[in-house]
Amino acid sequence: MGDSFKRRALALLSVLSLLSACTNDGNSLAGDANFGSKCPPGGCASQEPNQNDLMLYRPSTTIYQKSIQGDMVEISGDCYASTYPQNYLSLSVNYNGSPIQMLAENRKSVRSADTALTCYQGRFNFVINGDAMLGVGNYTAQIEIVGVDAQGVEHRNAGSGLLRVSIVRTPAN
């Protein structure tokens, strides 16, 4: 046997002896230990839905857009629906301070073909039909994330669960 083989065998035996070493209580470090809980001493994060965790965020709260027939206003950003099994986004639009009716067919999710606006994988993204708006002017879109628990009860967060976006529509020329 060559020296190279002996060195490799010795190294392997050294590693194996470390794996079979015992702790102070006599249990093998290489054995199947049952630690009871995998949570840190302070406890694990709660998986219970929490309305205080509902959140919407967008880096810019103003959208500037020219008013052109057939255009779409896209609004997107980050969101967190806590651990609620369902959620949806509520949308209202004001024109110069007065509410305008926003029919379901005038808004739709970019992610799906329907008009359901939701937080999906930490993002929201939807469009508003620009023709539903009254033309040039200042609009405010208020978006609210609503968590729906397993019993169908809706939960809201009036702080970080609300987002206001200014939409400034200017003449096309």
Secondary structure, DSSP 4 states (H G I P E B T S, - for coil): --HHHHHHHHHHHHHHHHHT-B-TTS-BTTS----S--S-TT-PPP-S--GGG-EEE-S--EEEEE--TT-EEEEEEEEE-TT-SEEEEEEEEEETTEEE---GGGEEESSSSSS----BTTEEEEEEEGGGS-SSEEEEEEEEEEEE-TTS-EEE-TTTTEEEEEEEEE---
